Amino acid sequence: MDSSAAHPFARFEEWMAEAAKSEPNDPNAVCLATSTPDGRPSARMVLLKGVDPRGFVFYTNLESRKGGELAANPEAALCFHWKTLQRSVRVEGPVEAVSAEEADAYYASRARGSRIGAWASRQSRPLEGRFALEKAVAEYTLKFGIGEIPRPEFWSGFRVLPRRIEFWRDMPFRLHDRQVFHSEGEGWRVEALYP
Ligand SMILES: Cc1cc2nc3c(=O)[nH]c(=O)nc-3n(C[C@H](O)[C@H](O)[C@H](O)COP(=O)(O)O)c2cc1C
């Protein structure tokens, strides 16, 4: 067990830093699973944009499919997989909205084109054709000109508050190493699992 055994966030940050050095792109890409209240799951990739002892943050369109599922059932699971490291991390727990200030700060850090894109995309709803999207981008580009681009009300972030974090490492003969951290009060209980 390494020095970060009792601190899942320290271990996560170590693994993420190693992934950032070895992955060819998007080391922060993570599969996000949500589900409807009656238990129909859906999964898609998002980018992790923040992590601290409160949880794991990503940003999206609140009116998207995932946004609707999280509004109705604020529970999620995340699964990172770093092929170059042969490691995976799984996170599960309830989800809360990030503050408006946090979302504003992240939105303001994005490229201007991405900020316009957030306005133009009615994410997850039917698109009549590529032209409709390009027209919307052109309209918002004209509307905002060279001025400030405010964050759309329908675009913000979620924080997954982990109640379980699993670290998985590839080992010979599929005898992988699995360490699970269970949130308990102020601390964490660590347990190993059969592969
Ligand atoms: C590597 C990668 C990263 C992505 N990052 C995001 C993201 O951070 N936020 C987001 O809304 N969509 C992101 N997407 C697009 C989503 O996977 C998905 O297509 C979109 O959010 C709509 O999902 P939904 O219809 O389930 O809501 C990403 C896709 C890929 C492949």
The ligand as an SDF file (V2000), in Angstrom:
LIG
                    3D

 31 33  0  0  0  0  0  0  0  0999 V2000
  -13.6830   12.7780  -24.5260 C   0  0  0  0  0  0  0  0  0  0  0  0
  -15.0460   13.4260  -24.4480 C   0  0  0  0  0  0  0  0  0  0  0  0
  -15.2670   14.4420  -23.5440 C   0  0  0  0  0  0  0  0  0  0  0  0
  -16.5220   15.0530  -23.4500 C   0  0  0  0  0  0  0  0  0  0  0  0
  -16.7100   16.0250  -22.4940 N   0  0  0  0  0  0  0  0  0  0  0  0
  -17.9470   16.5380  -22.3000 C   0  0  0  0  0  0  0  0  0  0  0  0
  -18.1940   17.4390  -21.2180 C   0  0  0  0  0  0  0  0  0  0  0  0
  -17.3010   17.7700  -20.4030 O   0  0  0  0  0  0  0  0  0  0  0  0
  -19.4580   17.9180  -21.0830 N   0  0  0  0  0  0  0  0  0  0  0  0
  -20.4640   17.5450  -21.9140 C   0  0  0  0  0  0  0  0  0  0  0  0
  -21.5870   18.0260  -21.7370 O   0  0  0  0  0  0  0  0  0  0  0  0
  -20.2740   16.6820  -22.9310 N   0  0  0  0  0  0  0  0  0  0  0  0
  -19.0310   16.1560  -23.1340 C   0  0  0  0  0  0  0  0  0  0  0  0
  -18.8250   15.2580  -24.1500 N   0  0  0  0  0  0  0  0  0  0  0  0
  -19.9700   14.8640  -25.0070 C   0  0  0  0  0  0  0  0  0  0  0  0
  -20.7870   13.8110  -24.2410 C   0  0  0  0  0  0  0  0  0  0  0  0
  -20.1230   12.5500  -24.2610 O   0  0  0  0  0  0  0  0  0  0  0  0
  -22.2230   13.6660  -24.7860 C   0  0  0  0  0  0  0  0  0  0  0  0
  -22.2120   13.4320  -26.1730 O   0  0  0  0  0  0  0  0  0  0  0  0
  -23.0650   14.8980  -24.5040 C   0  0  0  0  0  0  0  0  0  0  0  0
  -22.7630   15.4790  -23.2460 O   0  0  0  0  0  0  0  0  0  0  0  0
  -24.5430   14.5640  -24.5390 C   0  0  0  0  0  0  0  0  0  0  0  0
  -24.8240   13.5710  -23.5770 O   0  0  0  0  0  0  0  0  0  0  0  0
  -26.3250   13.2940  -23.0520 P   0  0  0  0  0  0  0  0  0  0  0  0
  -27.2040   13.3280  -24.2740 O   0  0  0  0  0  0  0  0  0  0  0  0
  -26.2680   11.9300  -22.4090 O   0  0  0  0  0  0  0  0  0  0  0  0
  -26.6520   14.3780  -22.0630 O   0  0  0  0  0  0  0  0  0  0  0  0
  -17.5820   14.6370  -24.2840 C   0  0  0  0  0  0  0  0  0  0  0  0
  -17.3420   13.6110  -25.1960 C   0  0  0  0  0  0  0  0  0  0  0  0
  -16.1090   13.0120  -25.2770 C   0  0  0  0  0  0  0  0  0  0  0  0
  -15.9110   11.8530  -26.2370 C   0  0  0  0  0  0  0  0  0  0  0  0
  1  2  1  0
  2  3  1  0
  2 30  2  0
  3  4  2  0
  4  5  1  0
  4 28  1  0
  5  6  2  0
  6  7  1  0
  6 13  1  0
  7  8  2  0
  7  9  1  0
  9 10  1  0
 10 11  2  0
 10 12  1  0
 12 13  2  0
 13 14  1  0
 14 15  1  0
 14 28  1  0
 15 16  1  0
 16 17  1  0
 16 18  1  0
 18 19  1  0
 18 20  1  0
 20 21  1  0
 20 22  1  0
 22 23  1  0
 23 24  1  0
 24 25  2  0
 24 26  1  0
 24 27  1  0
 28 29  2  0
 29 30  1  0
 30 31  1  0
M  END
$$$$
